[in-house]
Amino acid sequence: MPEVPSMSSSGEFDADSTAFYRRVLSILNASGVPFLVGGALACTCYTGIERHTKDVDLFIRGGDFPRVREVLLQAGHDTELTYPHWLAKVRGGDYFLDLIFSSGNGVSAVDDAWFEHAISAELLGLAVRIAPAEETIWSKAFVMERERYDGADIAHLLYACAERLDWPRLVERFGPHWRVLLSHLVLFGFVYPDRRGSVPAWVMDRLLDRLREEQQAPPPAEQVCQGTLLSREQYLDDIEQQGLRDARLAPLGQMAPREVAVWTEAIPDRQAGE
């Protein structure tokens, strides 16, 4: 895989932000706490497509956050546990860095496999490890908000990496949410007709067989909305007004009612009272 281009030399980060990011990365490297670079920079690593990003996303295990917080605090950096179920932030003056240990819907938790399959690269002149392409696809596949849709990232990742992806592991990652993976694979074949063969035939056959089986089976008795796994805002009416069960909540999902409430209250329009 190619190295991540130096964001400082590309002009995307200014000198002050570059110094902040380099300092945090150096502190974590020296501490031995495992972390991975993800988000837009991971996509750049795999696809070669540079995209402007306002910060750096680091992925850590949830259980490692207390140690990360202590290491950074000793170095003079405040951390904020913004959303306890998935996200924290490291502050440095006007700059910040995201520490991600799951996803907003609670599905894509960072576990050992993220680190087992990570790749080595260079960021801002420092040696780092990059989140695996499979996990990057998995975590981005559920981002379908009104203001943000990560489908293009997934299409570009498939275009660049399809022939060397660990497809059995990717399919397994989606588990009961395999329809989400199938939807992105169908769109990939639409976006790049000449690359449809990049997706192994057995993957499409398996997912389409599941689709046929579900279509022929009786529908579930309980009314559930799984749209909340794709958007925290656009399916609120279904669960708040129509009474459908929220698929994010345990035991169907991984989130507690308080976590859902905090995540919902953070929606910009709700903060503004609109």
C-alpha positions in Angstrom: 0.0 0.0 0.0 1.2 3.6 -0.6 2.3 5.8 2.2 -0.1 8.5 3.4 1.0 11.8 1.7 2.4 14.4 4.0 -0.5 16.7 4.8 1.9 19.4 5.9 3.6 19.5 2.5 0.4 19.4 0.6 -0.8 22.6 2.4 -3.9 21.0 3.9 -2.7 21.6 7.5 -1.0 24.8 8.6 2.2 24.9 10.6 0.4 25.1 14.0 -2.0 22.3 13.4 0.8 20.2 11.9 2.8 20.7 15.1 -0.2 19.7 17.3 -0.9 16.5 15.3 2.8 15.6 15.2 3.0 16.1 19.0 0.0 13.9 19.8 1.1 11.2 17.4 4.6 11.3 18.9 3.3 11.0 22.4 1.1 8.0 21.6 3.9 6.3 19.7 6.2 6.7 22.7 3.6 5.5 25.1 3.0 2.2 23.3 -0.7 2.6 23.4 -2.0 1.0 20.2 -3.8 3.4 17.8 -4.7 3.5 14.1 -5.0 6.4 11.7 -8.4 6.2 10.0 -11.0 8.4 8.3 -10.1 10.5 5.3 -6.4 9.9 5.7 -6.9 6.2 5.6 -8.9 6.6 2.4 -6.1 8.6 1.0 -3.6 5.9 1.9 -5.6 3.2 0.0 -7.0 5.2 -2.9 -4.5 8.0 -3.5 -7.3 10.5 -3.5 -6.6 13.5 -1.2 -9.6 15.1 0.4 -9.6 18.1 2.7 -10.2 17.2 6.3 -10.6 19.4 9.3 -8.8 17.0 11.7 -7.2 13.7 12.2 -9.1 10.6 13.2 -7.4 8.0 15.5 -9.0 4.7 16.3 -8.4 3.1 19.6 -9.9 0.3 21.7 -12.6 1.6 24.1 -10.8 -0.1 27.0 -7.6 1.8 26.1 -9.2 5.3 26.4 -8.4 5.8 30.2 -4.7 5.0 29.4 -4.7 7.3 26.4 -6.3 10.1 28.4 -3.7 9.8 31.2 -0.8 9.8 28.8 -2.0 12.9 27.0 -2.9 14.6 30.3 0.6 14.1 31.5 1.8 15.8 28.3 -0.5 18.8 28.9 -3.3 17.9 26.5 -6.9 17.8 27.7 -9.2 15.1 26.5 -13.0 15.2 26.3 -15.2 12.1 26.3 -17.7 13.7 23.9 -19.9 10.7 23.4 -19.0 7.9 25.8 -20.3 5.1 23.5 -17.9 6.0 20.6 -16.0 9.3 20.5 -13.5 11.4 22.5 -11.5 14.5 21.5 -8.0 15.7 22.2 -7.7 19.5 22.4 -4.8 21.7 21.6 -5.7 25.4 21.5 -7.8 25.9 18.4 -7.1 22.4 17.1 -8.5 19.0 18.0 -8.1 15.3 17.1 -10.8 12.6 17.3 -10.3 9.4 19.3 -12.8 6.9 17.9 -13.5 3.6 19.5 -16.8 2.6 17.9 -19.4 4.3 15.6 -22.3 6.6 16.3 -24.7 3.7 16.0 -22.7 1.4 18.2 -22.1 -1.1 15.4 -18.5 -0.8 14.4 -16.6 -1.2 17.6 -12.8 -1.2 17.4 -11.5 -4.6 18.5 -8.3 -6.6 18.2 -8.9 -7.5 14.5 -8.5 -3.8 13.5 -4.9 -3.9 14.8 -4.2 -7.4 13.5 -4.9 -6.4 9.9 -3.6 -2.8 10.0 -0.9 -1.6 7.6 2.1 0.5 8.2 2.6 4.0 6.6 3.9 7.4 7.3 2.0 10.5 8.4 3.6 13.9 8.9 7.0 12.3 8.9 6.0 9.8 11.6 5.6 6.0 11.4 1.9 5.1 12.0 -0.4 2.2 11.4 -3.5 2.6 9.2 -6.9 1.2 9.9 -7.6 -1.8 7.6 -9.5 -1.2 4.4 -12.1 -3.8 5.4 -12.9 -2.1 8.7 -12.8 1.3 7.0 -15.5 0.1 4.6 -17.5 -1.4 7.5 -17.5 1.7 9.6 -18.2 4.1 6.7 -21.0 1.9 5.2 -23.5 3.0 7.8 -22.9 6.8 7.3 -26.0 7.9 5.4 -27.0 11.2 7.0 -28.7 14.0 5.2 -25.6 16.1 5.4 -23.1 13.3 5.0 -22.9 10.1 2.9 -19.8 8.0 2.8 -20.8 5.9 -0.2 -18.3 7.6 -2.5 -15.5 6.7 -0.1 -16.6 3.1 -0.2 -16.8 3.0 -4.0 -13.3 4.4 -4.2 -12.0 1.9 -1.7 -13.5 -0.9 -3.6 -12.1 0.4 -6.9 -8.6 0.6 -5.4 -8.6 -2.5 -3.2 -11.3 -5.0 -4.2 -8.9 -7.5 -5.7 -6.9 -7.8 -2.4 -9.6 -7.4 0.2 -10.2 -10.1 2.7 -13.7 -10.7 1.5 -14.7 -13.5 4.0 -13.7 -11.2 6.8 -15.5 -8.2 5.3 -18.7 -10.2 4.8 -18.4 -11.5 8.4 -18.0 -8.0 9.7 -21.4 -6.9 8.5 -23.1 -10.0 10.0 -26.9 -9.4 10.2 -26.5 -6.1 8.5 -25.4 -7.8 5.2 -28.0 -5.8 3.3 -26.0 -2.7 3.9 -22.9 -4.3 2.3 -25.0 -5.6 -0.6 -26.4 -2.1 -1.3 -22.9 -0.6 -1.5 -21.7 -3.4 -3.8 -24.7 -2.9 -6.1 -23.9 0.8 -6.3 -20.2 0.1 -6.9 -21.3 -1.9 -10.0 -23.4 1.0 -11.1 -20.7 3.6 -10.6 -18.0 1.5 -12.3 -19.6 -0.9 -14.7 -16.3 -2.1 -16.1 -15.2 -3.1 -12.6 -18.1 -5.2 -11.5 -16.0 -8.3 -11.8 -13.7 -6.9 -9.1 -16.2 -8.1 -6.5 -15.9 -11.9 -6.2 -18.8 -13.8 -7.7 -19.3 -15.9 -4.6 -19.8 -12.7 -2.5 -22.6 -11.4 -4.7 -24.1 -14.9 -5.0 -24.1 -15.4 -1.2 -25.6 -12.1 -0.5 -28.2 -12.4 -3.3 -29.1 -15.9 -2.0 -29.8 -14.4 1.4 -31.9 -11.7 -0.2 -34.0 -14.3 -2.0 -34.4 -16.3 1.2 -35.5 -13.3 3.2 -38.0 -12.3 0.5 -39.6 -15.7 0.6 -39.7 -15.9 4.4 -42.6 -14.5 6.5 -41.9 -10.9 7.6 -40.8 -10.3 11.2 -43.7 -10.0 13.6 -42.2 -7.0 15.5 -42.0 -3.6 13.9 -38.4 -2.5 13.9 -36.7 0.5 12.3 -33.1 -0.2 11.3 -32.8 3.2 9.6 -31.4 4.6 12.9 -28.3 2.5 12.2 -27.8 4.6 9.1 -28.9 8.1 10.3 -29.4 9.4 13.8 -31.8 12.0 12.5 -33.8 10.9 9.5 -35.7 8.1 11.2 -36.6 9.7 14.5 -40.2 10.1 13.5 -40.4 6.3 13.0 -39.4 5.6 16.6 -40.7 8.7 18.4 -44.0 9.1 16.6 -44.8 5.8 14.9 -43.7 3.6 17.7 -41.3 1.4 15.8 -38.5 -0.3 17.9 -35.1 1.4 17.6 -32.6 -1.1 16.3 -29.7 0.7 18.1 -31.0 -0.3 21.5 -29.9 -3.5 23.3 -30.6 -6.3 22.9 -31.1 -5.7 19.1 -28.2 -3.2 19.0 -25.3 -2.1 21.2 -26.6 1.1 22.7 -28.3 2.0 25.9 -31.2 4.4 26.0 -29.1 7.2 27.6 -26.5 6.9 24.9 -29.2 7.2 22.2 -30.7 10.2 24.0 -27.3 12.0 24.2 -26.5 11.3 20.6 -29.9 12.5 19.5 -29.7 15.7 21.5 -26.5 16.6 19.8 -28.2 16.9 16.4 -27.5 20.5 15.3 -31.2 21.4 14.6 -32.2 20.1 18.0 -29.5 22.1 19.7 -30.9 25.2 17.9 -34.4 24.3 19.0 -35.7 24.0 15.4 
